[in-house]
Amino acid sequence: MGSTLPSSARAIPCSITRSNPRIAAAIRLMESHVDAPLTIAAIAKRVRVSQRTLEQEFNGEMRGYHKPI
């Protein structure tokens, strides 16, 4: 199965993969389930963290990586 995301959208910033392995794992899960997306709760369960913690960590890590559309 191929990803439907452009290659530029698939790149995980290196600082995230080094600084927060849980977030890197969550992003890999999202990328591998593009055709049938997982819920945030399901992703959190797979990376063994609460949904709230995953949301907080994701927001903290992604701050500064948002690009205007």
N, C-alpha and C positions, 0 to 999 in steps of 0.2 A: 504494500500500500504506500502510495506517495502522499506527501503532505500537500495541502492546498495553500499553505502560507508561502509568500515570497521569501526567498533566502534571507533577505535583510530583516524580516520579521522573526526569523527562527533563531537568530544569534542570541545566546545568553551572555550578557556582559561578564567578562572574566572575573571582575571583582565580586559578583554575586556568587559564582560557583565556588570561589575560594572562601568567601566570608560566611556563607550560610548554606551548608549542604542540604538542609531541609527544603529551602526555597528552590535550589537547583533541582532537587528530586521532584518537587511539585511541578515545576515548569516542564521537566522531561515527561512527566505523566500527562500533562495537558497536551503537549505536542504529540504524544503517541496515541491520544484519543480524540483527535480532531474530528474524525468521522462520527464518533459517538461520545460527546463530551461528558466528563465526570462532573458530579456536583462538587462544590467546595467541601462539603462534609465528607464525601468519599475520598477526595484527595487528602484531606487532613488525616483521615483514618489510616490511609496507606503510608503516610509519612510519620505516623504515630505522634500526632500532636492534636490539640483541640482546634476546632474550626476558628475560634476567636484568636488563638495564638498564631495560627497560620495567616489569618487576615492581617493581624498587626505586623508580623514579620515581613509579609509580602509588601505591605504598604511602606514600611520602613526601608526595605531594600530597593524598591522601585522608585522611591523619591529621587528625582533628578534624571530619570531615564525616560520620562514622558516626553513625547514629541508631539507638537501641535499637528492637527490634521489639516 
